[in-house]
Amino acid sequence: MNPAFSVVLFTTLAGAAQGLVAALALATLAGVSTTPVFASRVLMIAGVMLVIGLLSSFGHLGRKERAWRAVLMWRTSWLSRECIVLPMFIAWVGGWWFALPTASSVWPLGALLLAALLWLCTAKIYACLRFIQEWAQPLTLVNFVLIGLASGMVLASALAATSGEGDLLRVTGPAAVLLTLAAWCTRVLSLRHNATLKHKSTLQTATGIQSSRLVQTSMGMSAGAFNTREFFHGKTLAALKQVKLGFQLFGFALPAVLVVVALVSGSTAAWWLAVALQAPGLLAERWFFFAQARHPQNLYYQVVS
């Protein structure tokens, strides 16, 4: 697949914002003390991230003025449900911010439920596509949730370290390590699953030619077409391997090491370095998630030339 950067940015940014809100909500429900100023700052940052993600999702639309129609198929479409839940989540985060510092436990509980529902809707957009076998697996939802929680927890810890919220940091710090490692493990499992897939469609079934050895040497036209632009990322296998290694290193391995360093040394800089490295790493991870998917039409249009 050839993912639009707007989709990559939206899913990464919104997931981290959900994780950030979930971190604050869980801490609040567990009775971990935080100052109203800090809670307000966290909710403002999460709200801004969600709004930026929402606006970026318009980037790949051909007719942006018709975006509202996306909600009309909510009975059957996970995309429509996501388009409904996301504004609800943003509004709820805003309401919680306005209700501070006397907000009741209803606000963090509702935020957790809406964050979980948004993760479900976003992941099911891809997991429900049975003809793309790389996505149609339970680990798709697991990875969306764990990666969002991990990135949100690392960001919450960095903010807590900067603001002197020691009680919160003692909870979110270890959680950031565990969630980052858990997200890495499940992502590796999904990579291994995809590497061993036996696709139901083959080049023989796509062309109707039953030869045991069938190789495409040309796409059959002198210039690119819609299919070759929309479903091909144009990267070599070597480049894909580098991206896979890169997102595991910057999205999971290095942030986990830096979080441990920050917990041991008490360094605030280590927390923010972990955030700075994890952000591009997770953008690369999400790009790879889309790029690795093999649309059945690619069986026919395997190469441009």
Phi and psi restraints in degrees (value plus and minus 20) as a CYANA .aco file:
   2 ASN   PHI    -138.0   -98.0
   2 ASN   PSI      67.0   107.0
   3 PRO   PHI     -90.9   -50.9
   3 PRO   PSI     120.4   160.4
   4 ALA   PHI     -93.4   -53.4
   4 ALA   PSI     119.3   159.3
   5 PHE   PHI     -82.0   -42.0
   5 PHE   PSI     -48.7    -8.7
   6 SER   PHI     -81.8   -41.8
   6 SER   PSI     -58.1   -18.1
   7 VAL   PHI     -90.8   -50.8
   7 VAL   PSI     -60.9   -20.9
   8 VAL   PHI     -80.7   -40.7
   8 VAL   PSI     -66.4   -26.4
   9 LEU   PHI     -84.9   -44.9
   9 LEU   PSI     -64.2   -24.2
  10 PHE   PHI     -80.6   -40.6
  10 PHE   PSI     -71.3   -31.3
  11 THR   PHI     -86.1   -46.1
  11 THR   PSI     -54.5   -14.5
  12 THR   PHI     -93.6   -53.6
  12 THR   PSI     -67.3   -27.3
  13 LEU   PHI     -89.0   -49.0
  13 LEU   PSI     -63.9   -23.9
  14 ALA   PHI     -85.2   -45.2
  14 ALA   PSI     -59.5   -19.5
  15 GLY   PHI     -82.0   -42.0
  15 GLY   PSI     -62.6   -22.6
  16 ALA   PHI     -85.8   -45.8
  16 ALA   PSI     -59.0   -19.0
  17 ALA   PHI     -84.6   -44.6
  17 ALA   PSI     -60.6   -20.6
  18 GLN   PHI     -81.4   -41.4
  18 GLN   PSI     -62.7   -22.7
  19 GLY   PHI     -84.3   -44.3
  19 GLY   PSI     -57.0   -17.0
  20 LEU   PHI     -85.4   -45.4
  20 LEU   PSI     -66.0   -26.0
  21 VAL   PHI     -85.0   -45.0
  21 VAL   PSI     -60.4   -20.4
  22 ALA   PHI     -82.9   -42.9
  22 ALA   PSI     -57.6   -17.6
  23 ALA   PHI     -82.0   -42.0
  23 ALA   PSI     -65.9   -25.9
  24 LEU   PHI     -86.7   -46.7
  24 LEU   PSI     -60.3   -20.3
  25 ALA   PHI     -85.1   -45.1
  25 ALA   PSI     -65.3   -25.3
  26 LEU   PHI     -83.9   -43.9
  26 LEU   PSI     -61.4   -21.4
  27 ALA   PHI     -83.9   -43.9
  27 ALA   PSI     -61.1   -21.1
  28 THR   PHI     -85.0   -45.0
  28 THR   PSI     -65.6   -25.6
  29 LEU   PHI     -87.3   -47.3
  29 LEU   PSI     -48.3    -8.3
  30 ALA   PHI    -103.1   -63.1
  30 ALA   PSI     -24.6    15.4
  31 GLY   PHI      64.1   104.1
  31 GLY   PSI      -4.8    35.2
  32 VAL   PHI     -93.4   -53.4
  32 VAL   PSI     107.0   147.0
  33 SER   PHI     -96.5   -56.5
  33 SER   PSI     112.0   152.0
  34 THR   PHI    -158.1  -118.1
  34 THR   PSI     129.7   169.7
  35 THR   PHI     -96.5   -56.5
  35 THR   PSI     130.0   170.0
  36 PRO   PHI     -77.8   -37.8
  36 PRO   PSI     -53.0   -13.0
  37 VAL   PHI     -84.7   -44.7
  37 VAL   PSI     -63.1   -23.1
  38 PHE   PHI     -87.0   -47.0
  38 PHE   PSI     -65.7   -25.7
  39 ALA   PHI     -79.3   -39.3
  39 ALA   PSI     -60.9   -20.9
  40 SER   PHI     -82.9   -42.9
  40 SER   PSI     -61.0   -21.0
  41 ARG   PHI     -84.9   -44.9
  41 ARG   PSI     -62.8   -22.8
  42 VAL   PHI     -82.3   -42.3
  42 VAL   PSI     -65.5   -25.5
  43 LEU   PHI     -86.8   -46.8
  43 LEU   PSI     -55.9   -15.9
  44 MET   PHI     -85.4   -45.4
  44 MET   PSI     -65.0   -25.0
  45 ILE   PHI     -83.2   -43.2
  45 ILE   PSI     -65.1   -25.1
  46 ALA   PHI     -82.2   -42.2
  46 ALA   PSI     -61.8   -21.8
  47 GLY   PHI     -82.5   -42.5
  47 GLY   PSI     -61.9   -21.9
  48 VAL   PHI     -84.6   -44.6
  48 VAL   PSI     -62.1   -22.1
  49 MET   PHI     -81.8   -41.8
  49 MET   PSI     -61.6   -21.6
  50 LEU   PHI     -86.3   -46.3
  50 LEU   PSI     -61.2   -21.2
  51 VAL   PHI     -86.4   -46.4
  51 VAL   PSI     -62.7   -22.7
  52 ILE   PHI     -81.4   -41.4
  52 ILE   PSI     -62.0   -22.0
  53 GLY   PHI     -81.9   -41.9
  53 GLY   PSI     -62.9   -22.9
  54 LEU   PHI     -82.3   -42.3
  54 LEU   PSI     -65.0   -25.0
  55 LEU   PHI     -85.8   -45.8
  55 LEU   PSI     -57.4   -17.4
  56 SER   PHI     -86.6   -46.6
  56 SER   PSI     -46.6    -6.6
  57 SER   PHI     -87.6   -47.6
  57 SER   PSI     -34.5     5.5
  58 PHE   PHI    -100.0   -60.0
  58 PHE   PSI     -32.1     7.9
  59 GLY   PHI     -81.7   -41.7
  59 GLY   PSI     -52.4   -12.4
  60 HIS   PHI    -117.6   -77.6
  60 HIS   PSI     -12.7    27.3
  61 LEU   PHI    -104.8   -64.8
  61 LEU   PSI     114.7   154.7
  62 GLY   PHI     -94.3   -54.3
  62 GLY   PSI     -60.5   -20.5
  63 ARG   PHI    -141.0  -101.0
  63 ARG   PSI      67.3   107.3
  64 LYS   PHI     -84.7   -44.7
  64 LYS   PSI     -46.8    -6.8
  65 GLU   PHI     -89.6   -49.6
  65 GLU   PSI     -32.9     7.1
  66 ARG   PHI    -122.0   -82.0
  66 ARG   PSI      -6.9    33.1
  67 ALA   PHI     -80.1   -40.1
  67 ALA   PSI     -50.7   -10.7
  68 TRP   PHI     -81.6   -41.6
  68 TRP   PSI     -43.0    -3.0
  69 ARG   PHI     -87.7   -47.7
  69 ARG   PSI     -34.5     5.5
  70 ALA   PHI     -82.5   -42.5
  70 ALA   PSI     -41.8    -1.8
  71 VAL   PHI    -105.6   -65.6
  71 VAL   PSI     -28.4    11.6
  72 LEU   PHI     -90.5   -50.5
  72 LEU   PSI     -44.4    -4.4
  73 MET   PHI    -121.6   -81.6
  73 MET   PSI      14.4    54.4
  74 TRP   PHI     -83.1   -43.1
  74 TRP   PSI     -41.3    -1.3
  75 ARG   PHI     -89.3   -49.3
  75 ARG   PSI     -50.0   -10.0
  76 THR   PHI    -145.1  -105.1
  76 THR   PSI     -35.1     4.9
  77 SER   PHI    -128.1   -88.1
  77 SER   PSI     105.9   145.9
  78 TRP   PHI     -90.0   -50.0
  78 TRP   PSI     -48.5    -8.5
  79 LEU   PHI     -84.4   -44.4
  79 LEU   PSI     -63.5   -23.5
  80 SER   PHI     -81.4   -41.4
  80 SER   PSI     -61.3   -21.3
  81 ARG   PHI     -84.7   -44.7
  81 ARG   PSI     -58.9   -18.9
  82 GLU   PHI     -82.6   -42.6
  82 GLU   PSI     -60.6   -20.6
  83 CYS   PHI     -85.9   -45.9
  83 CYS   PSI     -41.0    -1.0
  84 ILE   PHI    -108.5   -68.5
  84 ILE   PSI     -63.6   -23.6
  85 VAL   PHI     -90.0   -50.0
  85 VAL   PSI     -57.8   -17.8
  86 LEU   PHI     -79.7   -39.7
  86 LEU   PSI     -71.6   -31.6
  87 PRO   PHI     -81.4   -41.4
  87 PRO   PSI     -54.6   -14.6
  88 MET   PHI     -82.4   -42.4
  88 MET   PSI     -62.4   -22.4
  89 PHE   PHI     -84.5   -44.5
  89 PHE   PSI     -63.9   -23.9
  90 ILE   PHI     -80.8   -40.8
  90 ILE   PSI     -64.0   -24.0
  91 ALA   PHI     -84.2   -44.2
  91 ALA   PSI     -58.9   -18.9
  92 TRP   PHI     -86.4   -46.4
  92 TRP   PSI     -62.2   -22.2
  93 VAL   PHI     -81.5   -41.5
  93 VAL   PSI     -61.4   -21.4
  94 GLY   PHI     -84.3   -44.3
  94 GLY   PSI     -60.3   -20.3
  95 GLY   PHI     -84.5   -44.5
  95 GLY   PSI     -60.4   -20.4
  96 TRP   PHI     -82.1   -42.1
  96 TRP   PSI     -60.8   -20.8
  97 TRP   PHI     -82.4   -42.4
  97 TRP   PSI     -63.4   -23.4
  98 PHE   PHI     -87.2   -47.2
  98 PHE   PSI     -51.4   -11.4
  99 ALA   PHI     -97.5   -57.5
  99 ALA   PSI     -33.1     6.9
 100 LEU   PHI     -84.8   -44.8
 100 LEU   PSI     129.9   169.9
 101 PRO   PHI    -114.5   -74.5
 101 PRO   PSI     -12.5    27.5
 102 THR   PHI    -125.1   -85.1
 102 THR   PSI       5.1    45.1
 103 ALA   PHI     -84.7   -44.7
 103 ALA   PSI     118.3   158.3
 104 SER   PHI    -100.5   -60.5
 104 SER   PSI     153.3   193.3
 105 SER   PHI     -88.2   -48.2
 105 SER   PSI     -30.5     9.5
 106 VAL   PHI     -83.0   -43.0
 106 VAL   PSI     -55.7   -15.7
 107 TRP   PHI     -86.8   -46.8
 107 TRP   PSI     -72.6   -32.6
 108 PRO   PHI     -84.9   -44.9
 108 PRO   PSI     -55.2   -15.2
 109 LEU   PHI     -85.0   -45.0
 109 LEU   PSI     -64.5   -24.5
 110 GLY   PHI     -84.0   -44.0
 110 GLY   PSI     -57.1   -17.1
 111 ALA   PHI     -83.7   -43.7
 111 ALA   PSI     -60.8   -20.8
 112 LEU   PHI     -82.8   -42.8
 112 LEU   PSI     -65.2   -25.2
 113 LEU   PHI     -84.0   -44.0
 113 LEU   PSI     -63.3   -23.3
 114 LEU   PHI     -89.2   -49.2
 114 LEU   PSI     -56.8   -16.8
 115 ALA   PHI     -83.1   -43.1
 115 ALA   PSI     -63.5   -23.5
 116 ALA   PHI     -83.8   -43.8
 116 ALA   PSI     -61.5   -21.5
 117 LEU   PHI     -85.8   -45.8
 117 LEU   PSI     -57.2   -17.2
 118 LEU   PHI     -87.6   -47.6
 118 LEU   PSI     -60.5   -20.5
 119 TRP   PHI     -80.8   -40.8
 119 TRP   PSI     -61.9   -21.9
 120 LEU   PHI     -81.7   -41.7
 120 LEU   PSI     -67.9   -27.9
 121 CYS   PHI     -82.7   -42.7
 121 CYS   PSI     -65.9   -25.9
 122 THR   PHI     -83.6   -43.6
 122 THR   PSI     -66.2   -26.2
 123 ALA   PHI     -87.4   -47.4
 123 ALA   PSI     -58.1   -18.1
 124 LYS   PHI     -90.0   -50.0
 124 LYS   PSI     -40.6    -0.6
 125 ILE   PHI     -74.8   -34.8
 125 ILE   PSI     -58.6   -18.6
 126 TYR   PHI    -116.2   -76.2
 126 TYR   PSI     -59.4   -19.4
 127 ALA   PHI     -87.4   -47.4
 127 ALA   PSI     -42.1    -2.1
 128 CYS   PHI    -102.2   -62.2
 128 CYS   PSI     -28.0    12.0
 129 LEU   PHI    -104.3   -64.3
 129 LEU   PSI      69.6   109.6
 130 ARG   PHI     -85.7   -45.7
 130 ARG   PSI     -43.9    -3.9
 131 PHE   PHI     -99.1   -59.1
 131 PHE   PSI     -29.0    11.0
 132 ILE   PHI    -128.2   -88.2
 132 ILE   PSI      74.5   114.5
 133 GLN   PHI     -89.1   -49.1
 133 GLN   PSI     -43.8    -3.8
 134 GLU   PHI     -85.0   -45.0
 134 GLU   PSI     -46.9    -6.9
 135 TRP   PHI    -117.7   -77.7
 135 TRP   PSI     -51.4   -11.4
 136 ALA   PHI     -98.8   -58.8
 136 ALA   PSI      47.9    87.9
 137 GLN   PHI    -172.0  -132.0
 137 GLN   PSI     134.2   174.2
 138 PRO   PHI     -80.9   -40.9
 138 PRO   PSI     -48.3    -8.3
 139 LEU   PHI     -87.2   -47.2
 139 LEU   PSI     -37.1     2.9
 140 THR   PHI     -81.8   -41.8
 140 THR   PSI     -69.6   -29.6
 141 LEU   PHI     -85.4   -45.4
 141 LEU   PSI     -63.3   -23.3
 142 VAL   PHI     -79.0   -39.0
 142 VAL   PSI     -63.7   -23.7
 143 ASN   PHI     -88.1   -48.1
 143 ASN   PSI     -60.2   -20.2
 144 PHE   PHI     -79.0   -39.0
 144 PHE   PSI     -64.6   -24.6
 145 VAL   PHI     -89.4   -49.4
 145 VAL   PSI     -70.0   -30.0
 146 LEU   PHI     -87.0   -47.0
 146 LEU   PSI     -59.5   -19.5
 147 ILE   PHI     -86.8   -46.8
 147 ILE   PSI     -60.1   -20.1
 148 GLY   PHI     -84.1   -44.1
 148 GLY   PSI     -64.7   -24.7
 149 LEU   PHI     -84.2   -44.2
 149 LEU   PSI     -62.3   -22.3
 150 ALA   PHI     -83.0   -43.0
 150 ALA   PSI     -69.6   -29.6
 151 SER   PHI     -86.6   -46.6
 151 SER   PSI     -57.7   -17.7
 152 GLY   PHI     -86.9   -46.9
 152 GLY   PSI     -57.7   -17.7
 153 MET   PHI     -90.1   -50.1
 153 MET   PSI     -57.6   -17.6
 154 VAL   PHI     -84.2   -44.2
 154 VAL   PSI     -63.9   -23.9
 155 LEU   PHI     -85.6   -45.6
 155 LEU   PSI     -61.4   -21.4
 156 ALA   PHI     -81.9   -41.9
 156 ALA   PSI     -59.2   -19.2
 157 SER   PHI     -87.1   -47.1
 157 SER   PSI     -60.4   -20.4
 158 ALA   PHI     -82.5   -42.5
 158 ALA   PSI     -62.1   -22.1
 159 LEU   PHI     -86.4   -46.4
 159 LEU   PSI     -59.3   -19.3
 160 ALA   PHI     -85.7   -45.7
 160 ALA   PSI     -61.2   -21.2
 161 ALA   PHI     -83.9   -43.9
 161 ALA   PSI     -59.6   -19.6
 162 THR   PHI     -88.0   -48.0
 162 THR   PSI     -56.1   -16.1
 163 SER   PHI    -111.6   -71.6
 163 SER   PSI     -20.6    19.4
 164 GLY   PHI      53.8    93.8
 164 GLY   PSI       6.6    46.6
 165 GLU   PHI    -107.3   -67.3
 165 GLU   PSI      57.6    97.6
 166 GLY   PHI     -83.9   -43.9
 166 GLY   PSI     -60.8   -20.8
 167 ASP   PHI     -81.3   -41.3
 167 ASP   PSI     -63.2   -23.2
 168 LEU   PHI     -88.2   -48.2
 168 LEU   PSI     -61.1   -21.1
 169 LEU   PHI     -83.4   -43.4
 169 LEU   PSI     -53.7   -13.7
 170 ARG   PHI     -86.1   -46.1
 170 ARG   PSI     -38.7     1.3
 171 VAL   PHI    -117.1   -77.1
 171 VAL   PSI     -69.6   -29.6
 172 THR   PHI     -93.0   -53.0
 172 THR   PSI     -48.1    -8.1
 173 GLY   PHI     -81.2   -41.2
 173 GLY   PSI     -80.2   -40.2
 174 PRO   PHI     -79.6   -39.6
 174 PRO   PSI     -56.1   -16.1
 175 ALA   PHI     -83.4   -43.4
 175 ALA   PSI     -55.8   -15.8
 176 ALA   PHI     -83.1   -43.1
 176 ALA   PSI     -60.9   -20.9
 177 VAL   PHI     -84.2   -44.2
 177 VAL   PSI     -70.6   -30.6
 178 LEU   PHI     -82.6   -42.6
 178 LEU   PSI     -63.5   -23.5
 179 LEU   PHI     -89.7   -49.7
 179 LEU   PSI     -57.5   -17.5
 180 THR   PHI     -83.8   -43.8
 180 THR   PSI     -63.9   -23.9
 181 LEU   PHI     -87.5   -47.5
 181 LEU   PSI     -59.6   -19.6
 182 ALA   PHI     -84.4   -44.4
 182 ALA   PSI     -62.1   -22.1
 183 ALA   PHI     -83.3   -43.3
 183 ALA   PSI     -59.5   -19.5
 184 TRP   PHI     -83.6   -43.6
 184 TRP   PSI     -65.9   -25.9
 185 CYS   PHI     -81.3   -41.3
 185 CYS   PSI     -66.5   -26.5
 186 THR   PHI     -89.0   -49.0
 186 THR   PSI     -51.2   -11.2
 187 ARG   PHI     -88.9   -48.9
 187 ARG   PSI     -59.4   -19.4
 188 VAL   PHI     -83.8   -43.8
 188 VAL   PSI     -59.9   -19.9
 189 LEU   PHI     -81.4   -41.4
 189 LEU   PSI     -61.0   -21.0
 190 SER   PHI     -88.0   -48.0
 190 SER   PSI     -55.8   -15.8
 191 LEU   PHI     -83.9   -43.9
 191 LEU   PSI     -61.9   -21.9
 192 ARG   PHI     -86.7   -46.7
 192 ARG   PSI     -58.5   -18.5
 193 HIS   PHI     -80.6   -40.6
 193 HIS   PSI     -65.8   -25.8
 194 ASN   PHI     -88.7   -48.7
 194 ASN   PSI     -50.9   -10.9
 195 ALA   PHI     -90.4   -50.4
 195 ALA   PSI     -42.5    -2.5
 196 THR   PHI    -125.7   -85.7
 196 THR   PSI      -9.6    30.4
 197 LEU   PHI     -85.1   -45.1
 197 LEU   PSI     120.6   160.6
 198 LYS   PHI    -131.2   -91.2
 198 LYS   PSI      83.3   123.3
 199 HIS   PHI     -87.9   -47.9
 199 HIS   PSI     119.7   159.7
 200 LYS   PHI     -88.3   -48.3
 200 LYS   PSI     -54.0   -14.0
 201 SER   PHI    -115.0   -75.0
 201 SER   PSI     124.5   164.5
 202 THR   PHI    -148.4  -108.4
 202 THR   PSI     151.5   191.5
 203 LEU   PHI     -81.8   -41.8
 203 LEU   PSI     -52.1   -12.1
 204 GLN   PHI     -87.3   -47.3
 204 GLN   PSI     -64.2   -24.2
 205 THR   PHI     -91.1   -51.1
 205 THR   PSI     -48.0    -8.0
 206 ALA   PHI     -93.1   -53.1
 206 ALA   PSI     -53.5   -13.5
 207 THR   PHI    -123.0   -83.0
 207 THR   PSI     -39.3     0.7
 208 GLY   PHI      61.4   101.4
 208 GLY   PSI     -13.6    26.4
 209 ILE   PHI    -118.3   -78.3
 209 ILE   PSI     100.6   140.6
 210 GLN   PHI    -113.4   -73.4
 210 GLN   PSI      -4.7    35.3
 211 SER   PHI     -82.7   -42.7
 211 SER   PSI     120.2   160.2
 212 SER   PHI     -88.9   -48.9
 212 SER   PSI     -46.9    -6.9
 213 ARG   PHI    -139.7   -99.7
 213 ARG   PSI      86.1   126.1
 214 LEU   PHI    -152.5  -112.5
 214 LEU   PSI      99.9   139.9
 215 VAL   PHI    -151.7  -111.7
 215 VAL   PSI     110.8   150.8
 216 GLN   PHI    -102.5   -62.5
 216 GLN   PSI     112.2   152.2
 217 THR   PHI    -131.5   -91.5
 217 THR   PSI     -35.7     4.3
 218 SER   PHI    -172.9  -132.9
 218 SER   PSI     131.2   171.2
 219 MET   PHI    -102.4   -62.4
 219 MET   PSI     -22.6    17.4
 220 GLY   PHI      63.9   103.9
 220 GLY   PSI      -6.1    33.9
 221 MET   PHI    -169.3  -129.3
 221 MET   PSI     143.0   183.0
 222 SER   PHI    -107.4   -67.4
 222 SER   PSI     -29.8    10.2
 223 ALA   PHI    -165.5  -125.5
 223 ALA   PSI     148.7   188.7
 224 GLY   PHI     -88.4   -48.4
 224 GLY   PSI     141.3   181.3
 225 ALA   PHI    -150.7  -110.7
 225 ALA   PSI     158.1   198.1
 226 PHE   PHI     -75.8   -35.8
 226 PHE   PSI     -65.4   -25.4
 227 ASN   PHI     -80.2   -40.2
 227 ASN   PSI     -63.9   -23.9
 228 THR   PHI     -92.9   -52.9
 228 THR   PSI     -42.0    -2.0
 229 ARG   PHI    -104.0   -64.0
 229 ARG   PSI     -61.5   -21.5
 230 GLU   PHI    -104.5   -64.5
 230 GLU   PSI     -45.6    -5.6
 231 PHE   PHI    -134.3   -94.3
 231 PHE   PSI     -14.0    26.0
 232 PHE   PHI    -145.1  -105.1
 232 PHE   PSI     107.2   147.2
 233 HIS   PHI    -103.6   -63.6
 233 HIS   PSI     -36.4     3.6
 234 GLY   PHI      58.8    98.8
 234 GLY   PSI     -10.1    29.9
 235 LYS   PHI    -117.4   -77.4
 235 LYS   PSI     130.3   170.3
 236 THR   PHI     -99.4   -59.4
 236 THR   PSI     146.7   186.7
 237 LEU   PHI     -82.4   -42.4
 237 LEU   PSI     -55.0   -15.0
 238 ALA   PHI     -84.9   -44.9
 238 ALA   PSI     -60.3   -20.3
 239 ALA   PHI     -86.0   -46.0
 239 ALA   PSI     -59.4   -19.4
 240 LEU   PHI     -83.4   -43.4
 240 LEU   PSI     -59.3   -19.3
 241 LYS   PHI     -84.3   -44.3
 241 LYS   PSI     -58.5   -18.5
 242 GLN   PHI     -86.4   -46.4
 242 GLN   PSI     -60.3   -20.3
 243 VAL   PHI     -84.3   -44.3
 243 VAL   PSI     -61.6   -21.6
 244 LYS   PHI     -82.0   -42.0
 244 LYS   PSI     -63.8   -23.8
 245 LEU   PHI     -87.2   -47.2
 245 LEU   PSI     -60.9   -20.9
 246 GLY   PHI     -84.0   -44.0
 246 GLY   PSI     -64.4   -24.4
 247 PHE   PHI     -92.1   -52.1
 247 PHE   PSI     -48.6    -8.6
 248 GLN   PHI     -89.7   -49.7
 248 GLN   PSI     -55.9   -15.9
 249 LEU   PHI     -92.4   -52.4
 249 LEU   PSI     -71.1   -31.1
 250 PHE   PHI    -106.0   -66.0
 250 PHE   PSI     -47.5    -7.5
 251 GLY   PHI    -104.5   -64.5
 251 GLY   PSI     -46.1    -6.1
 252 PHE   PHI    -150.9  -110.9
 252 PHE   PSI     -76.5   -36.5
 253 ALA   PHI     -82.9   -42.9
 253 ALA   PSI     -78.2   -38.2
 254 LEU   PHI     -83.4   -43.4
 254 LEU   PSI     -63.4   -23.4
 255 PRO   PHI     -78.9   -38.9
 255 PRO   PSI     -59.2   -19.2
 256 ALA   PHI     -83.3   -43.3
 256 ALA   PSI     -63.0   -23.0
 257 VAL   PHI     -83.4   -43.4
 257 VAL   PSI     -64.4   -24.4
 258 LEU   PHI     -86.5   -46.5
 258 LEU   PSI     -55.1   -15.1
 259 VAL   PHI     -84.3   -44.3
 259 VAL   PSI     -62.5   -22.5
 260 VAL   PHI     -82.3   -42.3
 260 VAL   PSI     -63.7   -23.7
 261 VAL   PHI     -79.6   -39.6
 261 VAL   PSI     -63.2   -23.2
 262 ALA   PHI     -84.3   -44.3
 262 ALA   PSI     -59.8   -19.8
 263 LEU   PHI     -87.3   -47.3
 263 LEU   PSI     -58.6   -18.6
 264 VAL   PHI     -95.2   -55.2
 264 VAL   PSI     -63.5   -23.5
 265 SER   PHI    -112.1   -72.1
 265 SER   PSI     -38.9     1.1
 266 GLY   PHI      55.4    95.4
 266 GLY   PSI      -2.1    37.9
 267 SER   PHI     -98.5   -58.5
 267 SER   PSI     102.7   142.7
 268 THR   PHI     -91.5   -51.5
 268 THR   PSI     -54.8   -14.8
 269 ALA   PHI     -81.2   -41.2
 269 ALA   PSI     -56.3   -16.3
 270 ALA   PHI     -84.0   -44.0
 270 ALA   PSI     -57.0   -17.0
 271 TRP   PHI     -81.9   -41.9
 271 TRP   PSI     -67.5   -27.5
 272 TRP   PHI     -92.2   -52.2
 272 TRP   PSI     -48.2    -8.2
 273 LEU   PHI     -87.7   -47.7
 273 LEU   PSI     -57.4   -17.4
 274 ALA   PHI     -81.8   -41.8
 274 ALA   PSI     -62.2   -22.2
 275 VAL   PHI     -84.0   -44.0
 275 VAL   PSI     -63.4   -23.4
 276 ALA   PHI     -85.4   -45.4
 276 ALA   PSI     -55.4   -15.4
 277 LEU   PHI     -99.8   -59.8
 277 LEU   PSI     -56.2   -16.2
 278 GLN   PHI     -89.5   -49.5
 278 GLN   PSI     -54.6   -14.6
 279 ALA   PHI     -77.9   -37.9
 279 ALA   PSI     -76.6   -36.6
 280 PRO   PHI     -86.9   -46.9
 280 PRO   PSI     -49.7    -9.7
 281 GLY   PHI     -83.8   -43.8
 281 GLY   PSI     -61.1   -21.1
 282 LEU   PHI     -96.1   -56.1
 282 LEU   PSI     -49.0    -9.0
 283 LEU   PHI     -82.9   -42.9
 283 LEU   PSI     -61.5   -21.5
 284 ALA   PHI     -86.1   -46.1
 284 ALA   PSI     -58.1   -18.1
 285 GLU   PHI     -81.8   -41.8
 285 GLU   PSI     -64.6   -24.6
 286 ARG   PHI     -89.4   -49.4
 286 ARG   PSI     -56.4   -16.4
 287 TRP   PHI     -81.7   -41.7
 287 TRP   PSI     -63.6   -23.6
 288 PHE   PHI     -84.9   -44.9
 288 PHE   PSI     -56.0   -16.0
 289 PHE   PHI     -76.4   -36.4
 289 PHE   PSI     -64.4   -24.4
 290 PHE   PHI     -96.3   -56.3
 290 PHE   PSI     -62.8   -22.8
 291 ALA   PHI     -87.2   -47.2
 291 ALA   PSI     -51.6   -11.6
 292 GLN   PHI     -92.2   -52.2
 292 GLN   PSI     -41.5    -1.5
 293 ALA   PHI     -85.5   -45.5
 293 ALA   PSI     110.7   150.7
 294 ARG   PHI    -122.6   -82.6
 294 ARG   PSI      83.4   123.4
 295 HIS   PHI     -89.7   -49.7
 295 HIS   PSI     120.8   160.8
 296 PRO   PHI     -75.3   -35.3
 296 PRO   PSI     -50.3   -10.3
 297 GLN   PHI     -85.0   -45.0
 297 GLN   PSI     -39.8     0.2
 298 ASN   PHI     -89.3   -49.3
 298 ASN   PSI     -35.0     5.0
 299 LEU   PHI     -84.9   -44.9
 299 LEU   PSI     -51.0   -11.0
 300 TYR   PHI    -109.6   -69.6
 300 TYR   PSI     -70.6   -30.6
 301 TYR   PHI    -111.6   -71.6
 301 TYR   PSI      54.3    94.3
 302 GLN   PHI     -98.6   -58.6
 302 GLN   PSI     -56.6   -16.6
 303 VAL   PHI    -158.3  -118.3
 303 VAL   PSI     136.6   176.6
 304 VAL   PHI     -97.9   -57.9
 304 VAL   PSI     -58.4   -18.4
